[in-house]
Amino acid sequence: MSESSITTVVERVDADSRYEILADGQRAGLTAYRDLGVQRVFFHTEIDEAFAGQGLGAQLVQQALVDVRASGMRIVPVCPYVAKFLKRHDEFADITDPVTPDVLRWLEAQLG
């Protein structure tokens, strides 16, 4: 079975503060964020096990970061997956901010 037989769509779900990737209409994964001013703080990414190993995580994060740029915002990669993705994709370096203790404290308060 080839990966290209799957139709994927990435959408931002503002109500849930996350981006979701749909594979053939099914939610296959998400990357969650909270906004701190102009910073979009990504803190969790997951791909459903049924869809693992198909590159969906990278697709999801890529499109989420493209959307962040289009929104005029900046990326703060608290999520290890997003951080790893950014190391391999320096085209987002100009809009990436470091993860600071202040951001982590703020995020902890947001997530309760």
Disulfide bonds with the S-S distance in Angstrom:
none
